Amino acid sequence: MRGDILFDGSPRSDEIARRSAYVMQDNVHLPMLTVRQTLKYASLLRMPESISFRNKEARVKQIITMLGLSEHADTLVGDARVRGISGGQAKRLSIGVEIINLPDCIYLDEPTSGLDSSISLEVVGAIRMLATQNRTIVATIHQPSTALYAMFDKLLLMAEGQVIYYGAATEAVPFFVSSPYAFHYTRGTNPAEFVIAVAGSLHSETSSNLVASNEIVSVNMMVEHFRTTVFYEELTKHVDCTPDLNAAYSPVITAHTAAFNTSTFYQIQVLSQRDFINMVMDPYALITDAVMHLMVSLFYGSIYYQLDNTQYQERLCVLFFSLIFMIMGHQKQMPVIFRERLLFYRERSAGAYGAIAYWITTIVVTVPFVFLNVFIYAITVHQLTGLRSDPGNFYKFFIILILISLTGMFTCRAVAALASSEQAAITLFPALIQVHNISCMIIFIGCCDNSSTVTIFAALTLRFKCCYVWNQTCCIIPTWTSFLC
């Protein structure tokens, strides 16, 4: 299928994207933010930077009231672990995030999927209220109830990619009943179920069960019939437009050429504040990381307790296992990274911020907690194992562990960005670390074999590009200098 996508007769642009909103089927939010905070940061990122903070707060209150979320404005969004708002409220929040700048057109992908009938009615009711404010709402929906179907003004029904009906939703049943094929409709049946049954039965033997003459009706037959009706004339009258007819609107649509409504520095400020609040509000994850680093350091310290100056192999093992833990300790963050990735994709497509702001924010928010956890591990291991006690050696050991931990963290995020699924990333990350980096450390540091026995090709291709080898070397030199000299 080929064609042009036009908006009021003009080609699609960044400004047109800002004037429209797309609500995905899945609800993706930061779980530790409240409904009000989620909408607040959406307004800060999506509305122009020139608009005052007071006006943005007023817009947030307006959206909360419009979608019926006033009673739950200060409730956490929540997730599978943290109790928060219900599924219907989360769907309305997703709609609120996308319409924070009050776009002209709103597109929704199955807004009632996974919701029961009463909650679906609440969600569609909120969408219907938006439509009464002179906005165009386009939604795909499966098996709506009679009450939900009655809320729609117009219906677009397609079969095998072709339009078989477009017009008032209330006229769909009479259209098929009065067609030359006289589809049978039982009074009291849900109209939505009837039109779905008609569209799904075309070009199959089941269509004969709906036709009085038991004739098998094909998609092409219904398309040809639709094109002879006034409904088709109405459809072509609306879509048959050219840029010349809308020349007056073109300057308005294309006036704003910037990719985002806010600057990169402003995006970093807002994202850093939002992500920091989301992390601090979840003390369980922070405490778990700190306790994990403490327990592992106590474990290694108890095995290699107070090593003397002649236990070179044991000291080498302490450094080796410390670096491995700094690398592999980030694997547990993979599910969180994938959740953030879905949020990033959604917000980037909406023009909220770019990749540069996202990655810088990740560094600003995550690095302080990495420093804290590595410090807990480094000072415990350094004291228990009896490594050189002078402060200079400890600081070198601490800095090297930070560098290797940051390398492991960004390697983990790179794998998550490239992998097609969370399970694939969880499988690929340890395999990549083990095959390349750990093998280099074992071979070239001397744990299993001397580097002189390794081929020149392996030495050139592996040793000099493996950062973990250099980190291990940097740990060995300051630790053993006083013992070997």
Solvent accessible surface area in square Angstrom, and as a share of the most:
residue,aa,sasa,rsa
1,M,223,1.00
2,R,242,0.88
3,G,70,0.68
4,D,127,0.66
5,I,134,0.68
6,L,77,0.38
7,F,31,0.13
8,D,71,0.37
9,G,0,0.00
10,S,5,0.03
11,P,92,0.58
12,R,153,0.56
13,S,37,0.24
14,D,73,0.38
15,E,29,0.13
16,I,5,0.03
17,A,30,0.23
18,R,26,0.09
19,R,65,0.24
20,S,26,0.16
21,A,7,0.06
22,Y,108,0.41
23,V,1,0.01
24,M,61,0.27
25,Q,74,0.33
26,D,99,0.51
27,N,60,0.31
28,V,17,0.09
29,H,17,0.08
30,L,13,0.07
31,P,6,0.04
32,M,13,0.06
33,L,2,0.01
34,T,23,0.13
35,V,0,0.00
36,R,91,0.33
37,Q,53,0.24
38,T,16,0.09
39,L,0,0.00
40,K,55,0.23
41,Y,2,0.01
42,A,8,0.06
43,S,1,0.01
44,L,15,0.08
45,L,1,0.01
46,R,13,0.05
47,M,4,0.02
48,P,50,0.32
49,E,74,0.33
50,S,107,0.69
51,I,54,0.28
52,S,55,0.36
53,F,99,0.41
54,R,196,0.72
55,N,84,0.43
56,K,4,0.02
57,E,78,0.35
58,A,56,0.44
59,R,53,0.19
60,V,6,0.03
61,K,125,0.53
62,Q,82,0.37
63,I,0,0.00
64,I,8,0.04
65,T,97,0.56
66,M,16,0.07
67,L,3,0.01
68,G,45,0.43
69,L,0,0.00
70,S,69,0.44
71,E,160,0.72
72,H,55,0.25
73,A,3,0.02
74,D,102,0.53
75,T,50,0.29
76,L,43,0.21
77,V,12,0.07
78,G,14,0.13
79,D,56,0.29
80,A,118,0.91
81,R,130,0.47
82,V,26,0.15
83,R,230,0.84
84,G,27,0.26
85,I,22,0.11
86,S,52,0.34
87,G,37,0.35
88,G,1,0.01
89,Q,25,0.11
90,A,13,0.10
91,K,4,0.02
92,R,23,0.08
93,L,0,0.00
94,S,4,0.02
95,I,0,0.00
96,G,0,0.00
97,V,2,0.01
98,E,10,0.05
99,I,1,0.01
100,I,0,0.00
101,N,46,0.24
102,L,40,0.20
103,P,3,0.02
104,D,62,0.32
105,C,20,0.12
106,I,0,0.00
107,Y,82,0.31
108,L,5,0.02
109,D,42,0.22
110,E,35,0.16
111,P,3,0.02
112,T,17,0.10
113,S,45,0.29
114,G,88,0.84
115,L,35,0.17
116,D,81,0.42
117,S,84,0.54
118,S,70,0.45
119,I,43,0.22
120,S,5,0.03
121,L,68,0.34
122,E,90,0.40
123,V,0,0.00
124,V,8,0.05
125,G,27,0.26
126,A,9,0.07
127,I,13,0.07
128,R,83,0.30
129,M,78,0.35
130,L,1,0.00
131,A,29,0.22
132,T,90,0.53
133,Q,73,0.32
134,N,150,0.77
135,R,45,0.16
136,T,75,0.44
137,I,39,0.20
138,V,74,0.43
139,A,26,0.20
140,T,77,0.45
141,I,36,0.18
142,H,124,0.55
143,Q,143,0.64
144,P,8,0.05
145,S,45,0.29
146,T,77,0.45
147,A,53,0.41
148,L,7,0.04
149,Y,19,0.07
150,A,77,0.60
151,M,52,0.23
152,F,55,0.23
153,D,89,0.46
154,K,103,0.44
155,L,34,0.17
156,L,93,0.46
157,L,18,0.09
158,M,93,0.41
159,A,8,0.06
160,E,127,0.57
161,G,45,0.44
162,Q,65,0.29
163,V,40,0.23
164,I,0,0.00
165,Y,0,0.00
166,Y,44,0.17
167,G,9,0.09
168,A,39,0.30
169,A,3,0.02
170,T,106,0.62
171,E,76,0.34
172,A,0,0.00
173,V,20,0.11
174,P,65,0.41
175,F,11,0.05
176,F,0,0.00
177,V,61,0.35
178,S,91,0.59
179,S,6,0.04
180,P,103,0.65
181,Y,34,0.13
182,A,42,0.33
183,F,2,0.01
184,H,117,0.52
185,Y,57,0.22
186,T,81,0.47
187,R,223,0.81
188,G,78,0.75
189,T,47,0.28
190,N,21,0.11
191,P,27,0.17
192,A,2,0.02
193,E,94,0.42
194,F,10,0.04
195,V,4,0.02
196,I,69,0.35
197,A,45,0.35
198,V,0,0.00
199,A,18,0.14
200,G,65,0.62
201,S,7,0.05
202,L,10,0.05
203,H,114,0.51
204,S,42,0.27
205,E,133,0.60
206,T,77,0.45
207,S,0,0.00
208,S,21,0.13
209,N,119,0.61
210,L,38,0.19
211,V,5,0.03
212,A,81,0.62
213,S,79,0.51
214,N,111,0.57
215,E,74,0.33
216,I,88,0.45
217,V,0,0.00
218,S,20,0.13
219,V,3,0.02
220,N,91,0.47
221,M,59,0.26
222,M,0,0.00
223,V,6,0.03
224,E,100,0.45
225,H,30,0.13
226,F,2,0.01
227,R,125,0.46
228,T,110,0.64
229,T,25,0.15
230,V,105,0.60
231,F,44,0.18
232,Y,67,0.25
233,E,112,0.50
234,E,72,0.32
235,L,30,0.15
236,T,45,0.26
237,K,136,0.58
238,H,103,0.46
239,V,96,0.55
240,D,107,0.55
241,C,45,0.27
242,T,64,0.37
243,P,68,0.43
244,D,121,0.63
245,L,129,0.64
246,N,24,0.13
247,A,60,0.47
248,A,87,0.67
249,Y,124,0.47
250,S,32,0.21
251,P,86,0.54
252,V,101,0.58
253,I,1,0.00
254,T,68,0.39
255,A,77,0.60
256,H,71,0.32
257,T,116,0.67
258,A,51,0.40
259,A,59,0.46
260,F,61,0.26
261,N,24,0.12
262,T,11,0.07
263,S,55,0.36
264,T,64,0.37
265,F,143,0.60
266,Y,42,0.16
267,Q,3,0.01
268,I,27,0.14
269,Q,96,0.43
270,V,8,0.05
271,L,2,0.01
272,S,19,0.13
273,Q,89,0.40
274,R,17,0.06
275,D,37,0.19
276,F,104,0.44
277,I,42,0.21
278,N,21,0.11
279,M,53,0.24
280,V,67,0.39
281,M,90,0.40
282,D,20,0.11
283,P,76,0.48
284,Y,138,0.52
285,A,45,0.35
286,L,44,0.22
287,I,105,0.53
288,T,58,0.33
289,D,20,0.11
290,A,25,0.20
291,V,73,0.42
292,M,51,0.23
293,H,19,0.08
294,L,71,0.35
295,M,110,0.49
296,V,33,0.19
297,S,0,0.00
298,L,74,0.37
299,F,118,0.49
300,Y,35,0.13
301,G,0,0.00
302,S,78,0.51
303,I,96,0.49
304,Y,32,0.12
305,Y,132,0.50
306,Q,93,0.41
307,L,16,0.08
308,D,78,0.40
309,N,80,0.41
310,T,103,0.60
311,Q,59,0.26
312,Y,86,0.33
313,Q,98,0.43
314,E,60,0.27
315,R,2,0.01
316,L,12,0.06
317,C,33,0.20
318,V,1,0.00
319,L,0,0.00
320,F,27,0.11
321,F,72,0.30
322,S,0,0.00
323,L,0,0.00
324,I,29,0.15
325,F,25,0.10
326,M,4,0.02
327,I,0,0.00
328,M,54,0.24
329,G,14,0.13
330,H,23,0.10
331,Q,45,0.20
332,K,83,0.35
333,Q,56,0.25
334,M,0,0.00
335,P,62,0.39
336,V,53,0.31
337,I,10,0.05
338,F,18,0.07
339,R,82,0.30
340,E,47,0.21
341,R,35,0.13
342,L,95,0.47
343,L,10,0.05
344,F,17,0.07
345,Y,83,0.31
346,R,11,0.04
347,E,9,0.04
348,R,112,0.41
349,S,80,0.52
350,A,39,0.30
351,G,16,0.15
352,A,0,0.00
353,Y,3,0.01
354,G,11,0.10
355,A,44,0.34
356,I,122,0.62
357,A,1,0.01
358,Y,31,0.12
359,W,89,0.31
360,I,67,0.34
361,T,2,0.01
362,T,11,0.06
363,I,75,0.38
364,V,77,0.44
365,V,8,0.05
366,T,24,0.14
367,V,29,0.17
368,P,78,0.49
369,F,39,0.16
370,V,12,0.07
371,F,87,0.36
372,L,98,0.49
373,N,16,0.08
374,V,1,0.00
375,F,84,0.35
376,I,41,0.21
377,Y,0,0.00
378,A,0,0.00
379,I,70,0.35
380,T,21,0.12
381,V,0,0.00
382,H,3,0.01
383,Q,105,0.47
384,L,47,0.23
385,T,0,0.00
386,G,22,0.21
387,L,7,0.03
388,R,59,0.22
389,S,100,0.65
390,D,56,0.29
391,P,90,0.57
392,G,34,0.33
393,N,4,0.02
394,F,22,0.09
395,Y,126,0.48
396,K,110,0.46
397,F,6,0.03
398,F,31,0.13
399,I,95,0.48
400,I,16,0.08
401,L,0,0.00
402,I,9,0.04
403,L,97,0.48
404,I,0,0.00
405,S,3,0.02
406,L,31,0.16
407,T,46,0.27
408,G,0,0.00
409,M,9,0.04
410,F,67,0.28
411,T,30,0.18
412,C,1,0.01
413,R,22,0.08
414,A,47,0.36
415,V,8,0.04
416,A,0,0.00
417,A,47,0.37
418,L,155,0.77
419,A,10,0.08
420,S,104,0.67
421,S,50,0.33
422,E,64,0.29
423,Q,124,0.55
424,A,42,0.32
425,A,0,0.00
426,I,51,0.26
427,T,84,0.49
428,L,87,0.43
429,F,0,0.00
430,P,36,0.23
431,A,44,0.34
432,L,75,0.37
433,I,0,0.00
434,Q,115,0.51
435,V,111,0.64
436,H,46,0.21
437,N,11,0.05
438,I,30,0.15
439,S,40,0.26
440,C,1,0.00
441,M,0,0.00
442,I,50,0.25
443,I,55,0.28
444,F,14,0.06
445,I,29,0.14
446,G,38,0.37
447,C,40,0.24
448,C,102,0.61
449,D,68,0.35
450,N,92,0.47
451,S,33,0.22
452,S,95,0.61
453,T,93,0.54
454,V,31,0.18
455,T,91,0.53
456,I,137,0.70
457,F,152,0.63
458,A,20,0.15
459,A,22,0.17
460,L,116,0.57
461,T,47,0.27
462,L,54,0.27
463,R,84,0.31
464,F,113,0.47
465,K,136,0.57
466,C,1,0.00
467,C,50,0.30
468,Y,3,0.01
469,V,4,0.03
470,W,116,0.41
471,N,18,0.09
472,Q,0,0.00
473,T,42,0.24
474,C,62,0.37
475,C,2,0.01
476,I,31,0.16
477,I,106,0.54
478,P,19,0.12
479,T,3,0.02
480,W,34,0.12
481,T,60,0.35
482,S,60,0.38
483,F,49,0.21
484,L,113,0.56
485,C,138,0.83
